[in-house]
Amino acid sequence: MAGIQETKEAIKGIAELLVVIKELAKDGIDLSDAVALGSKVVSDEAFRSALVKAVQGAQHIPAEVKDLDAAEVGELLGVIADVLAGKKDPVA
């Protein structure tokens, strides 16, 4: 069993990025959104950390996904739900 830590971190980082993009794009998308996203990456340590964790260890994700069981799928769905609900640090 490979575990799912890297997959959880990737999902969390991607989901958090999508939440920020959704918020920035409420009024349409323009260059100011890219600037705002860059500013968030620079100024928000938790957000930056989630993005870094999302890509570190990504090479392990295929093995983790290949070895998923039903409980792990449920855990991954829980991570997504927690991020979308705004809960902090769903990847412990």
PDB file of N, CA, C and O in Angstrom, chain B, residues numbered from 101:
ATOM      1  N   MET B 101       0.845  -1.182   0.000  1.00  0.00           N
ATOM      2  CA  MET B 101       0.000   0.000   0.000  1.00  0.00           C
ATOM      3  C   MET B 101       0.888   1.242   0.000  1.00  0.00           C
ATOM      4  O   MET B 101       1.737   1.403   0.876  1.00  0.00           O
ATOM      5  N   ALA B 102       0.693   2.104  -0.969  1.00  0.00           N
ATOM      6  CA  ALA B 102       1.567   3.260  -1.147  1.00  0.00           C
ATOM      7  C   ALA B 102       1.179   4.455  -0.291  1.00  0.00           C
ATOM      8  O   ALA B 102       1.982   5.378  -0.159  1.00  0.00           O
ATOM      9  N   GLY B 103      -0.016   4.484   0.298  1.00  0.00           N
ATOM     10  CA  GLY B 103      -0.464   5.679   1.014  1.00  0.00           C
ATOM     11  C   GLY B 103      -0.979   6.702   0.022  1.00  0.00           C
ATOM     12  O   GLY B 103      -0.920   6.496  -1.190  1.00  0.00           O
ATOM     13  N   ILE B 104      -1.494   7.827   0.556  1.00  0.00           N
ATOM     14  CA  ILE B 104      -2.082   8.834  -0.340  1.00  0.00           C
ATOM     15  C   ILE B 104      -1.680  10.263   0.028  1.00  0.00           C
ATOM     16  O   ILE B 104      -2.327  11.216  -0.407  1.00  0.00           O
ATOM     17  N   GLN B 105      -0.633  10.420   0.814  1.00  0.00           N
ATOM     18  CA  GLN B 105      -0.252  11.754   1.275  1.00  0.00           C
ATOM     19  C   GLN B 105       0.047  12.714   0.126  1.00  0.00           C
ATOM     20  O   GLN B 105      -0.432  13.849   0.138  1.00  0.00           O
ATOM     21  N   GLU B 106       0.818  12.289  -0.851  1.00  0.00           N
ATOM     22  CA  GLU B 106       1.166  13.177  -1.968  1.00  0.00           C
ATOM     23  C   GLU B 106      -0.072  13.544  -2.788  1.00  0.00           C
ATOM     24  O   GLU B 106      -0.216  14.682  -3.234  1.00  0.00           O
ATOM     25  N   THR B 107      -0.953  12.577  -2.978  1.00  0.00           N
ATOM     26  CA  THR B 107      -2.186  12.835  -3.721  1.00  0.00           C
ATOM     27  C   THR B 107      -3.066  13.817  -2.961  1.00  0.00           C
ATOM     28  O   THR B 107      -3.648  14.719  -3.563  1.00  0.00           O
ATOM     29  N   LYS B 108      -3.171  13.652  -1.641  1.00  0.00           N
ATOM     30  CA  LYS B 108      -3.959  14.583  -0.826  1.00  0.00           C
ATOM     31  C   LYS B 108      -3.394  15.993  -0.918  1.00  0.00           C
ATOM     32  O   LYS B 108      -4.151  16.955  -1.045  1.00  0.00           O
ATOM     33  N   GLU B 109      -2.088  16.122  -0.856  1.00  0.00           N
ATOM     34  CA  GLU B 109      -1.469  17.448  -0.934  1.00  0.00           C
ATOM     35  C   GLU B 109      -1.696  18.075  -2.303  1.00  0.00           C
ATOM     36  O   GLU B 109      -1.928  19.280  -2.399  1.00  0.00           O
ATOM     37  N   ALA B 110      -1.633  17.277  -3.358  1.00  0.00           N
ATOM     38  CA  ALA B 110      -1.876  17.805  -4.702  1.00  0.00           C
ATOM     39  C   ALA B 110      -3.329  18.266  -4.841  1.00  0.00           C
ATOM     40  O   ALA B 110      -3.591  19.345  -5.371  1.00  0.00           O
ATOM     41  N   ILE B 111      -4.251  17.463  -4.374  1.00  0.00           N
ATOM     42  CA  ILE B 111      -5.662  17.838  -4.455  1.00  0.00           C
ATOM     43  C   ILE B 111      -5.916  19.107  -3.662  1.00  0.00           C
ATOM     44  O   ILE B 111      -6.618  20.001  -4.134  1.00  0.00           O
ATOM     45  N   LYS B 112      -5.356  19.198  -2.470  1.00  0.00           N
ATOM     46  CA  LYS B 112      -5.560  20.379  -1.632  1.00  0.00           C
ATOM     47  C   LYS B 112      -5.020  21.631  -2.328  1.00  0.00           C
ATOM     48  O   LYS B 112      -5.701  22.656  -2.376  1.00  0.00           O
ATOM     49  N   GLY B 113      -3.812  21.551  -2.860  1.00  0.00           N
ATOM     50  CA  GLY B 113      -3.219  22.709  -3.529  1.00  0.00           C
ATOM     51  C   GLY B 113      -4.003  23.131  -4.758  1.00  0.00           C
ATOM     52  O   GLY B 113      -4.237  24.321  -4.974  1.00  0.00           O
ATOM     53  N   ILE B 114      -4.407  22.166  -5.559  1.00  0.00           N
ATOM     54  CA  ILE B 114      -5.177  22.478  -6.768  1.00  0.00           C
ATOM     55  C   ILE B 114      -6.536  23.058  -6.394  1.00  0.00           C
ATOM     56  O   ILE B 114      -6.987  24.033  -6.995  1.00  0.00           O
ATOM     57  N   ALA B 115      -7.183  22.459  -5.405  1.00  0.00           N
ATOM     58  CA  ALA B 115      -8.500  22.956  -4.991  1.00  0.00           C
ATOM     59  C   ALA B 115      -8.402  24.375  -4.439  1.00  0.00           C
ATOM     60  O   ALA B 115      -9.243  25.221  -4.745  1.00  0.00           O
ATOM     61  N   GLU B 116      -7.381  24.636  -3.631  1.00  0.00           N
ATOM     62  CA  GLU B 116      -7.212  25.988  -3.091  1.00  0.00           C
ATOM     63  C   GLU B 116      -6.938  26.993  -4.206  1.00  0.00           C
ATOM     64  O   GLU B 116      -7.443  28.115  -4.173  1.00  0.00           O
ATOM     65  N   LEU B 117      -6.136  26.589  -5.194  1.00  0.00           N
ATOM     66  CA  LEU B 117      -5.876  27.455  -6.339  1.00  0.00           C
ATOM     67  C   LEU B 117      -7.171  27.751  -7.098  1.00  0.00           C
ATOM     68  O   LEU B 117      -7.418  28.892  -7.488  1.00  0.00           O
ATOM     69  N   LEU B 118      -7.983  26.736  -7.302  1.00  0.00           N
ATOM     70  CA  LEU B 118      -9.247  26.932  -8.018  1.00  0.00           C
ATOM     71  C   LEU B 118     -10.208  27.835  -7.249  1.00  0.00           C
ATOM     72  O   LEU B 118     -10.931  28.626  -7.855  1.00  0.00           O
ATOM     73  N   VAL B 119     -10.222  27.725  -5.931  1.00  0.00           N
ATOM     74  CA  VAL B 119     -11.081  28.602  -5.118  1.00  0.00           C
ATOM     75  C   VAL B 119     -10.652  30.056  -5.298  1.00  0.00           C
ATOM     76  O   VAL B 119     -11.495  30.940  -5.449  1.00  0.00           O
ATOM     77  N   VAL B 120      -9.339  30.305  -5.281  1.00  0.00           N
ATOM     78  CA  VAL B 120      -8.829  31.671  -5.455  1.00  0.00           C
ATOM     79  C   VAL B 120      -9.147  32.185  -6.859  1.00  0.00           C
ATOM     80  O   VAL B 120      -9.589  33.323  -7.018  1.00  0.00           O
ATOM     81  N   ILE B 121      -8.927  31.359  -7.864  1.00  0.00           N
ATOM     82  CA  ILE B 121      -9.213  31.771  -9.240  1.00  0.00           C
ATOM     83  C   ILE B 121     -10.699  32.077  -9.407  1.00  0.00           C
ATOM     84  O   ILE B 121     -11.063  33.062 -10.049  1.00  0.00           O
ATOM     85  N   LYS B 122     -11.552  31.241  -8.834  1.00  0.00           N
ATOM     86  CA  LYS B 122     -12.996  31.477  -8.918  1.00  0.00           C
ATOM     87  C   LYS B 122     -13.348  32.834  -8.317  1.00  0.00           C
ATOM     88  O   LYS B 122     -14.143  33.579  -8.890  1.00  0.00           O
ATOM     89  N   GLU B 123     -12.771  33.152  -7.188  1.00  0.00           N
ATOM     90  CA  GLU B 123     -13.042  34.435  -6.527  1.00  0.00           C
ATOM     91  C   GLU B 123     -12.537  35.596  -7.379  1.00  0.00           C
ATOM     92  O   GLU B 123     -13.229  36.602  -7.535  1.00  0.00           O
ATOM     93  N   LEU B 124     -11.342  35.457  -7.925  1.00  0.00           N
ATOM     94  CA  LEU B 124     -10.771  36.528  -8.739  1.00  0.00           C
ATOM     95  C   LEU B 124     -11.552  36.740 -10.035  1.00  0.00           C
ATOM     96  O   LEU B 124     -11.604  37.857 -10.548  1.00  0.00           O
ATOM     97  N   ALA B 125     -12.155  35.685 -10.565  1.00  0.00           N
ATOM     98  CA  ALA B 125     -12.816  35.762 -11.866  1.00  0.00           C
ATOM     99  C   ALA B 125     -14.295  36.136 -11.778  1.00  0.00           C
ATOM    100  O   ALA B 125     -14.998  36.131 -12.789  1.00  0.00           O
ATOM    101  N   LYS B 126     -14.765  36.459 -10.584  1.00  0.00           N
ATOM    102  CA  LYS B 126     -16.190  36.801 -10.426  1.00  0.00           C
ATOM    103  C   LYS B 126     -16.640  37.916 -11.371  1.00  0.00           C
ATOM    104  O   LYS B 126     -17.758  37.889 -11.886  1.00  0.00           O
ATOM    105  N   ASP B 127     -15.771  38.886 -11.592  1.00  0.00           N
ATOM    106  CA  ASP B 127     -16.124  40.038 -12.429  1.00  0.00           C
ATOM    107  C   ASP B 127     -15.513  39.938 -13.822  1.00  0.00           C
ATOM    108  O   ASP B 127     -15.379  40.948 -14.514  1.00  0.00           O
ATOM    109  N   GLY B 128     -15.147  38.746 -14.233  1.00  0.00           N
ATOM    110  CA  GLY B 128     -14.458  38.558 -15.503  1.00  0.00           C
ATOM    111  C   GLY B 128     -12.967  38.386 -15.238  1.00  0.00           C
ATOM    112  O   GLY B 128     -12.497  38.603 -14.121  1.00  0.00           O
ATOM    113  N   ILE B 129     -12.246  38.003 -16.251  1.00  0.00           N
ATOM    114  CA  ILE B 129     -10.813  37.756 -16.107  1.00  0.00           C
ATOM    115  C   ILE B 129     -10.045  38.793 -16.905  1.00  0.00           C
ATOM    116  O   ILE B 129     -10.326  39.034 -18.079  1.00  0.00           O
ATOM    117  N   ASP B 130      -9.069  39.400 -16.243  1.00  0.00           N
ATOM    118  CA  ASP B 130      -8.178  40.336 -16.932  1.00  0.00           C
ATOM    119  C   ASP B 130      -6.809  40.276 -16.273  1.00  0.00           C
ATOM    120  O   ASP B 130      -6.587  39.471 -15.369  1.00  0.00           O
ATOM    121  N   LEU B 131      -5.913  41.108 -16.712  1.00  0.00           N
ATOM    122  CA  LEU B 131      -4.546  41.100 -16.218  1.00  0.00           C
ATOM    123  C   LEU B 131      -4.466  41.346 -14.717  1.00  0.00           C
ATOM    124  O   LEU B 131      -3.573  40.820 -14.052  1.00  0.00           O
ATOM    125  N   SER B 132      -5.379  42.131 -14.180  1.00  0.00           N
ATOM    126  CA  SER B 132      -5.349  42.406 -12.745  1.00  0.00           C
ATOM    127  C   SER B 132      -5.546  41.126 -11.925  1.00  0.00           C
ATOM    128  O   SER B 132      -5.070  41.036 -10.793  1.00  0.00           O
ATOM    129  N   ASP B 133      -6.241  40.143 -12.488  1.00  0.00           N
ATOM    130  CA  ASP B 133      -6.427  38.872 -11.790  1.00  0.00           C
ATOM    131  C   ASP B 133      -5.101  38.114 -11.674  1.00  0.00           C
ATOM    132  O   ASP B 133      -4.809  37.515 -10.639  1.00  0.00           O
ATOM    133  N   ALA B 134      -4.313  38.146 -12.728  1.00  0.00           N
ATOM    134  CA  ALA B 134      -2.997  37.511 -12.682  1.00  0.00           C
ATOM    135  C   ALA B 134      -2.106  38.194 -11.657  1.00  0.00           C
ATOM    136  O   ALA B 134      -1.373  37.531 -10.923  1.00  0.00           O
ATOM    137  N   VAL B 135      -2.169  39.509 -11.610  1.00  0.00           N
ATOM    138  CA  VAL B 135      -1.388  40.273 -10.630  1.00  0.00           C
ATOM    139  C   VAL B 135      -1.853  39.927  -9.216  1.00  0.00           C
ATOM    140  O   VAL B 135      -1.032  39.720  -8.323  1.00  0.00           O
ATOM    141  N   ALA B 136      -3.162  39.865  -9.016  1.00  0.00           N
ATOM    142  CA  ALA B 136      -3.712  39.539  -7.700  1.00  0.00           C
ATOM    143  C   ALA B 136      -3.321  38.119  -7.280  1.00  0.00           C
ATOM    144  O   ALA B 136      -3.014  37.880  -6.113  1.00  0.00           O
ATOM    145  N   LEU B 137      -3.332  37.195  -8.212  1.00  0.00           N
ATOM    146  CA  LEU B 137      -2.921  35.826  -7.911  1.00  0.00           C
ATOM    147  C   LEU B 137      -1.447  35.789  -7.526  1.00  0.00           C
ATOM    148  O   LEU B 137      -1.071  35.131  -6.556  1.00  0.00           O
ATOM    149  N   GLY B 138      -0.626  36.484  -8.275  1.00  0.00           N
ATOM    150  CA  GLY B 138       0.798  36.557  -7.939  1.00  0.00           C
ATOM    151  C   GLY B 138       1.021  37.168  -6.575  1.00  0.00           C
ATOM    152  O   GLY B 138       1.861  36.695  -5.811  1.00  0.00           O
ATOM    153  N   SER B 139       0.281  38.210  -6.263  1.00  0.00           N
ATOM    154  CA  SER B 139       0.392  38.845  -4.951  1.00  0.00           C
ATOM    155  C   SER B 139       0.003  37.889  -3.844  1.00  0.00           C
ATOM    156  O   SER B 139       0.640  37.861  -2.791  1.00  0.00           O
ATOM    157  N   LYS B 140      -1.038  37.104  -4.073  1.00  0.00           N
ATOM    158  CA  LYS B 140      -1.477  36.140  -3.063  1.00  0.00           C
ATOM    159  C   LYS B 140      -0.401  35.091  -2.837  1.00  0.00           C
ATOM    160  O   LYS B 140      -0.132  34.714  -1.696  1.00  0.00           O
ATOM    161  N   VAL B 141       0.208  34.622  -3.894  1.00  0.00           N
ATOM    162  CA  VAL B 141       1.276  33.625  -3.757  1.00  0.00           C
ATOM    163  C   VAL B 141       2.430  34.198  -2.938  1.00  0.00           C
ATOM    164  O   VAL B 141       2.999  33.513  -2.088  1.00  0.00           O
ATOM    165  N   VAL B 142       2.765  35.451  -3.198  1.00  0.00           N
ATOM    166  CA  VAL B 142       3.885  36.086  -2.492  1.00  0.00           C
ATOM    167  C   VAL B 142       3.544  36.393  -1.037  1.00  0.00           C
ATOM    168  O   VAL B 142       4.376  36.193  -0.152  1.00  0.00           O
ATOM    169  N   SER B 143       2.328  36.878  -0.784  1.00  0.00           N
ATOM    170  CA  SER B 143       2.006  37.387   0.552  1.00  0.00           C
ATOM    171  C   SER B 143       1.340  36.385   1.482  1.00  0.00           C
ATOM    172  O   SER B 143       1.350  36.585   2.697  1.00  0.00           O
ATOM    173  N   ASP B 144       0.765  35.316   0.951  1.00  0.00           N
ATOM    174  CA  ASP B 144       0.013  34.365   1.775  1.00  0.00           C
ATOM    175  C   ASP B 144       0.826  33.075   1.933  1.00  0.00           C
ATOM    176  O   ASP B 144       0.846  32.225   1.043  1.00  0.00           O
ATOM    177  N   GLU B 145       1.490  32.949   3.075  1.00  0.00           N
ATOM    178  CA  GLU B 145       2.382  31.815   3.320  1.00  0.00           C
ATOM    179  C   GLU B 145       1.631  30.479   3.255  1.00  0.00           C
ATOM    180  O   GLU B 145       2.148  29.512   2.696  1.00  0.00           O
ATOM    181  N   ALA B 146       0.439  30.416   3.809  1.00  0.00           N
ATOM    182  CA  ALA B 146      -0.323  29.164   3.808  1.00  0.00           C
ATOM    183  C   ALA B 146      -0.694  28.755   2.380  1.00  0.00           C
ATOM    184  O   ALA B 146      -0.595  27.582   2.020  1.00  0.00           O
ATOM    185  N   PHE B 147      -1.118  29.720   1.577  1.00  0.00           N
ATOM    186  CA  PHE B 147      -1.478  29.446   0.187  1.00  0.00           C
ATOM    187  C   PHE B 147      -0.242  28.994  -0.593  1.00  0.00           C
ATOM    188  O   PHE B 147      -0.294  28.006  -1.325  1.00  0.00           O
ATOM    189  N   ARG B 148       0.861  29.715  -0.434  1.00  0.00           N
ATOM    190  CA  ARG B 148       2.101  29.355  -1.122  1.00  0.00           C
ATOM    191  C   ARG B 148       2.558  27.957  -0.718  1.00  0.00           C
ATOM    192  O   ARG B 148       2.975  27.164  -1.562  1.00  0.00           O
ATOM    193  N   SER B 149       2.477  27.662   0.577  1.00  0.00           N
ATOM    194  CA  SER B 149       2.873  26.351   1.074  1.00  0.00           C
ATOM    195  C   SER B 149       2.023  25.244   0.465  1.00  0.00           C
ATOM    196  O   SER B 149       2.543  24.189   0.101  1.00  0.00           O
ATOM    197  N   ALA B 150       0.708  25.483   0.353  1.00  0.00           N
ATOM    198  CA  ALA B 150      -0.181  24.485  -0.252  1.00  0.00           C
ATOM    199  C   ALA B 150       0.193  24.231  -1.706  1.00  0.00           C
ATOM    200  O   ALA B 150       0.153  23.090  -2.168  1.00  0.00           O
ATOM    201  N   LEU B 151       0.557  25.291  -2.435  1.00  0.00           N
ATOM    202  CA  LEU B 151       0.946  25.129  -3.835  1.00  0.00           C
ATOM    203  C   LEU B 151       2.263  24.368  -3.957  1.00  0.00           C
ATOM    204  O   LEU B 151       2.408  23.506  -4.824  1.00  0.00           O
ATOM    205  N   VAL B 152       3.219  24.687  -3.091  1.00  0.00           N
ATOM    206  CA  VAL B 152       4.505  23.986  -3.118  1.00  0.00           C
ATOM    207  C   VAL B 152       4.309  22.512  -2.792  1.00  0.00           C
ATOM    208  O   VAL B 152       4.861  21.647  -3.472  1.00  0.00           O
ATOM    209  N   LYS B 153       3.522  22.220  -1.750  1.00  0.00           N
ATOM    210  CA  LYS B 153       3.256  20.824  -1.388  1.00  0.00           C
ATOM    211  C   LYS B 153       2.536  20.086  -2.506  1.00  0.00           C
ATOM    212  O   LYS B 153       2.707  18.878  -2.675  1.00  0.00           O
ATOM    213  N   ALA B 154       1.727  20.820  -3.271  1.00  0.00           N
ATOM    214  CA  ALA B 154       0.976  20.195  -4.359  1.00  0.00           C
ATOM    215  C   ALA B 154       1.892  19.628  -5.436  1.00  0.00           C
ATOM    216  O   ALA B 154       1.540  18.651  -6.096  1.00  0.00           O
ATOM    217  N   VAL B 155       3.051  20.224  -5.618  1.00  0.00           N
ATOM    218  CA  VAL B 155       3.939  19.749  -6.682  1.00  0.00           C
ATOM    219  C   VAL B 155       5.121  18.938  -6.160  1.00  0.00           C
ATOM    220  O   VAL B 155       5.705  18.147  -6.901  1.00  0.00           O
ATOM    221  N   GLN B 156       5.476  19.127  -4.896  1.00  0.00           N
ATOM    222  CA  GLN B 156       6.557  18.321  -4.334  1.00  0.00           C
ATOM    223  C   GLN B 156       6.059  16.887  -4.185  1.00  0.00           C
ATOM    224  O   GLN B 156       4.961  16.662  -3.675  1.00  0.00           O
ATOM    225  N   GLY B 157       6.817  15.967  -4.602  1.00  0.00           N
ATOM    226  CA  GLY B 157       6.429  14.570  -4.480  1.00  0.00           C
ATOM    227  C   GLY B 157       5.402  14.113  -5.502  1.00  0.00           C
ATOM    228  O   GLY B 157       4.855  13.015  -5.398  1.00  0.00           O
ATOM    229  N   ALA B 158       5.146  14.956  -6.485  1.00  0.00           N
ATOM    230  CA  ALA B 158       4.141  14.597  -7.502  1.00  0.00           C
ATOM    231  C   ALA B 158       4.497  13.303  -8.229  1.00  0.00           C
ATOM    232  O   ALA B 158       3.614  12.614  -8.739  1.00  0.00           O
ATOM    233  N   GLN B 159       5.764  12.979  -8.276  1.00  0.00           N
ATOM    234  CA  GLN B 159       6.179  11.752  -8.959  1.00  0.00           C
ATOM    235  C   GLN B 159       5.641  10.497  -8.268  1.00  0.00           C
ATOM    236  O   GLN B 159       5.617   9.422  -8.869  1.00  0.00           O
ATOM    237  N   HIS B 160       5.208  10.627  -7.003  1.00  0.00           N
ATOM    238  CA  HIS B 160       4.673   9.478  -6.266  1.00  0.00           C
ATOM    239  C   HIS B 160       3.171   9.281  -6.478  1.00  0.00           C
ATOM    240  O   HIS B 160       2.623   8.234  -6.133  1.00  0.00           O
ATOM    241  N   ILE B 161       2.516  10.283  -7.042  1.00  0.00           N
ATOM    242  CA  ILE B 161       1.054  10.234  -7.179  1.00  0.00           C
ATOM    243  C   ILE B 161       0.581   9.064  -8.048  1.00  0.00           C
ATOM    244  O   ILE B 161      -0.376   8.394  -7.659  1.00  0.00           O
ATOM    245  N   PRO B 162       1.196   8.780  -9.202  1.00  0.00           N
ATOM    246  CA  PRO B 162       0.699   7.638  -9.994  1.00  0.00           C
ATOM    247  C   PRO B 162       0.688   6.321  -9.206  1.00  0.00           C
ATOM    248  O   PRO B 162      -0.260   5.545  -9.322  1.00  0.00           O
ATOM    249  N   ALA B 163       1.716   6.066  -8.419  1.00  0.00           N
ATOM    250  CA  ALA B 163       1.751   4.834  -7.620  1.00  0.00           C
ATOM    251  C   ALA B 163       0.672   4.857  -6.539  1.00  0.00           C
ATOM    252  O   ALA B 163       0.057   3.831  -6.250  1.00  0.00           O
ATOM    253  N   GLU B 164       0.444   6.032  -5.941  1.00  0.00           N
ATOM    254  CA  GLU B 164      -0.596   6.141  -4.916  1.00  0.00           C
ATOM    255  C   GLU B 164      -1.972   5.893  -5.520  1.00  0.00           C
ATOM    256  O   GLU B 164      -2.781   5.164  -4.947  1.00  0.00           O
ATOM    257  N   VAL B 165      -2.239   6.495  -6.672  1.00  0.00           N
ATOM    258  CA  VAL B 165      -3.545   6.358  -7.317  1.00  0.00           C
ATOM    259  C   VAL B 165      -3.758   4.920  -7.787  1.00  0.00           C
ATOM    260  O   VAL B 165      -4.865   4.390  -7.694  1.00  0.00           O
ATOM    261  N   LYS B 166      -2.717   4.305  -8.281  1.00  0.00           N
ATOM    262  CA  LYS B 166      -2.806   2.926  -8.763  1.00  0.00           C
ATOM    263  C   LYS B 166      -3.202   1.974  -7.633  1.00  0.00           C
ATOM    264  O   LYS B 166      -3.827   0.940  -7.872  1.00  0.00           O
ATOM    265  N   ASP B 167      -2.836   2.330  -6.414  1.00  0.00           N
ATOM    266  CA  ASP B 167      -3.034   1.457  -5.253  1.00  0.00           C
ATOM    267  C   ASP B 167      -4.229   1.881  -4.382  1.00  0.00           C
ATOM    268  O   ASP B 167      -4.366   1.395  -3.259  1.00  0.00           O
ATOM    269  N   LEU B 168      -5.093   2.776  -4.878  1.00  0.00           N
ATOM    270  CA  LEU B 168      -6.210   3.275  -4.069  1.00  0.00           C
ATOM    271  C   LEU B 168      -7.185   2.169  -3.693  1.00  0.00           C
ATOM    272  O   LEU B 168      -7.494   1.285  -4.491  1.00  0.00           O
ATOM    273  N   ASP B 169      -7.663   2.245  -2.446  1.00  0.00           N
ATOM    274  CA  ASP B 169      -8.781   1.395  -2.045  1.00  0.00           C
ATOM    275  C   ASP B 169      -9.978   2.300  -1.752  1.00  0.00           C
ATOM    276  O   ASP B 169      -9.855   3.523  -1.806  1.00  0.00           O
ATOM    277  N   ALA B 170     -11.115   1.717  -1.446  1.00  0.00           N
ATOM    278  CA  ALA B 170     -12.344   2.491  -1.248  1.00  0.00           C
ATOM    279  C   ALA B 170     -12.206   3.498  -0.109  1.00  0.00           C
ATOM    280  O   ALA B 170     -12.704   4.619  -0.217  1.00  0.00           O
ATOM    281  N   ALA B 171     -11.548   3.124   0.966  1.00  0.00           N
ATOM    282  CA  ALA B 171     -11.377   4.037   2.103  1.00  0.00           C
ATOM    283  C   ALA B 171     -10.536   5.251   1.702  1.00  0.00           C
ATOM    284  O   ALA B 171     -10.821   6.375   2.117  1.00  0.00           O
ATOM    285  N   GLU B 172      -9.507   5.021   0.901  1.00  0.00           N
ATOM    286  CA  GLU B 172      -8.657   6.124   0.452  1.00  0.00           C
ATOM    287  C   GLU B 172      -9.390   7.047  -0.504  1.00  0.00           C
ATOM    288  O   GLU B 172      -9.195   8.262  -0.461  1.00  0.00           O
ATOM    289  N   VAL B 173     -10.229   6.491  -1.366  1.00  0.00           N
ATOM    290  CA  VAL B 173     -11.047   7.321  -2.252  1.00  0.00           C
ATOM    291  C   VAL B 173     -11.948   8.222  -1.415  1.00  0.00           C
ATOM    292  O   VAL B 173     -12.075   9.414  -1.693  1.00  0.00           O
ATOM    293  N   GLY B 174     -12.567   7.652  -0.397  1.00  0.00           N
ATOM    294  CA  GLY B 174     -13.406   8.440   0.503  1.00  0.00           C
ATOM    295  C   GLY B 174     -12.622   9.525   1.207  1.00  0.00           C
ATOM    296  O   GLY B 174     -13.115  10.640   1.374  1.00  0.00           O
ATOM    297  N   GLU B 175     -11.403   9.209   1.624  1.00  0.00           N
ATOM    298  CA  GLU B 175     -10.550  10.198   2.275  1.00  0.00           C
ATOM    299  C   GLU B 175     -10.199  11.336   1.326  1.00  0.00           C
ATOM    300  O   GLU B 175     -10.200  12.499   1.729  1.00  0.00           O
ATOM    301  N   LEU B 176      -9.899  11.014   0.074  1.00  0.00           N
ATOM    302  CA  LEU B 176      -9.585  12.043  -0.918  1.00  0.00           C
ATOM    303  C   LEU B 176     -10.794  12.925  -1.200  1.00  0.00           C
ATOM    304  O   LEU B 176     -10.654  14.139  -1.344  1.00  0.00           O
ATOM    305  N   LEU B 177     -11.971  12.331  -1.280  1.00  0.00           N
ATOM    306  CA  LEU B 177     -13.190  13.119  -1.472  1.00  0.00           C
ATOM    307  C   LEU B 177     -13.430  14.033  -0.277  1.00  0.00           C
ATOM    308  O   LEU B 177     -13.925  15.150  -0.433  1.00  0.00           O
ATOM    309  N   GLY B 178     -13.082  13.563   0.907  1.00  0.00           N
ATOM    310  CA  GLY B 178     -13.187  14.392   2.105  1.00  0.00           C
ATOM    311  C   GLY B 178     -12.249  15.583   2.058  1.00  0.00           C
ATOM    312  O   GLY B 178     -12.612  16.676   2.492  1.00  0.00           O
ATOM    313  N   VAL B 179     -11.048  15.385   1.539  1.00  0.00           N
ATOM    314  CA  VAL B 179     -10.089  16.485   1.392  1.00  0.00           C
ATOM    315  C   VAL B 179     -10.673  17.550   0.468  1.00  0.00           C
ATOM    316  O   VAL B 179     -10.608  18.742   0.769  1.00  0.00           O
ATOM    317  N   ILE B 180     -11.235  17.124  -0.640  1.00  0.00           N
ATOM    318  CA  ILE B 180     -11.831  18.072  -1.587  1.00  0.00           C
ATOM    319  C   ILE B 180     -12.983  18.823  -0.920  1.00  0.00           C
ATOM    320  O   ILE B 180     -13.074  20.046  -1.033  1.00  0.00           O
ATOM    321  N   ALA B 181     -13.844  18.110  -0.238  1.00  0.00           N
ATOM    322  CA  ALA B 181     -14.984  18.745   0.432  1.00  0.00           C
ATOM    323  C   ALA B 181     -14.516  19.744   1.479  1.00  0.00           C
ATOM    324  O   ALA B 181     -15.088  20.828   1.597  1.00  0.00           O
ATOM    325  N   ASP B 182     -13.482  19.392   2.244  1.00  0.00           N
ATOM    326  CA  ASP B 182     -12.968  20.302   3.276  1.00  0.00           C
ATOM    327  C   ASP B 182     -12.419  21.578   2.664  1.00  0.00           C
ATOM    328  O   ASP B 182     -12.685  22.671   3.166  1.00  0.00           O
ATOM    329  N   VAL B 183     -11.662  21.455   1.595  1.00  0.00           N
ATOM    330  CA  VAL B 183     -11.096  22.639   0.954  1.00  0.00           C
ATOM    331  C   VAL B 183     -12.213  23.523   0.409  1.00  0.00           C
ATOM    332  O   VAL B 183     -12.193  24.739   0.601  1.00  0.00           O
ATOM    333  N   LEU B 184     -13.171  22.927  -0.258  1.00  0.00           N
ATOM    334  CA  LEU B 184     -14.259  23.707  -0.848  1.00  0.00           C
ATOM    335  C   LEU B 184     -15.152  24.334   0.225  1.00  0.00           C
ATOM    336  O   LEU B 184     -15.780  25.367  -0.010  1.00  0.00           O
ATOM    337  N   ALA B 185     -15.207  23.707   1.399  1.00  0.00           N
ATOM    338  CA  ALA B 185     -15.993  24.255   2.507  1.00  0.00           C
ATOM    339  C   ALA B 185     -15.216  25.329   3.276  1.00  0.00           C
ATOM    340  O   ALA B 185     -15.751  25.971   4.179  1.00  0.00           O
ATOM    341  N   GLY B 186     -13.950  25.511   2.902  1.00  0.00           N
ATOM    342  CA  GLY B 186     -13.141  26.534   3.543  1.00  0.00           C
ATOM    343  C   GLY B 186     -12.440  26.091   4.816  1.00  0.00           C
ATOM    344  O   GLY B 186     -11.894  26.923   5.540  1.00  0.00           O
ATOM    345  N   LYS B 187     -12.446  24.806   5.099  1.00  0.00           N
ATOM    346  CA  LYS B 187     -11.765  24.309   6.297  1.00  0.00           C
ATOM    347  C   LYS B 187     -10.267  24.397   6.085  1.00  0.00           C
ATOM    348  O   LYS B 187      -9.766  24.107   4.999  1.00  0.00           O
ATOM    349  N   LYS B 188      -9.572  24.790   7.103  1.00  0.00           N
ATOM    350  CA  LYS B 188      -8.119  24.940   7.007  1.00  0.00           C
ATOM    351  C   LYS B 188      -7.413  23.620   7.276  1.00  0.00           C
ATOM    352  O   LYS B 188      -7.843  22.817   8.104  1.00  0.00           O
ATOM    353  N   ASP B 189      -6.333  23.423   6.561  1.00  0.00           N
ATOM    354  CA  ASP B 189      -5.426  22.301   6.738  1.00  0.00           C
ATOM    355  C   ASP B 189      -6.080  20.934   6.712  1.00  0.00           C
ATOM    356  O   ASP B 189      -5.886  20.163   7.652  1.00  0.00           O
ATOM    357  N   PRO B 190      -6.851  20.592   5.678  1.00  0.00           N
ATOM    358  CA  PRO B 190      -7.435  19.269   5.613  1.00  0.00           C
ATOM    359  C   PRO B 190      -6.391  18.186   5.377  1.00  0.00           C
ATOM    360  O   PRO B 190      -6.678  17.002   5.554  1.00  0.00           O
ATOM    361  N   VAL B 191      -5.189  18.575   4.980  1.00  0.00           N
ATOM    362  CA  VAL B 191      -4.122  17.600   4.778  1.00  0.00           C
ATOM    363  C   VAL B 191      -3.237  17.629   6.000  1.00  0.00           C
ATOM    364  O   VAL B 191      -2.336  18.460   6.112  1.00  0.00           O
ATOM    365  N   ALA B 192      -3.496  16.727   6.905  1.00  0.00           N
ATOM    366  CA  ALA B 192      -2.716  16.691   8.149  1.00  0.00           C
ATOM    367  C   ALA B 192      -1.581  15.717   8.014  1.00  0.00           C
ATOM    368  O   ALA B 192      -0.805  15.539   8.954  1.00  0.00           O
TER     369      ALA B 192
END
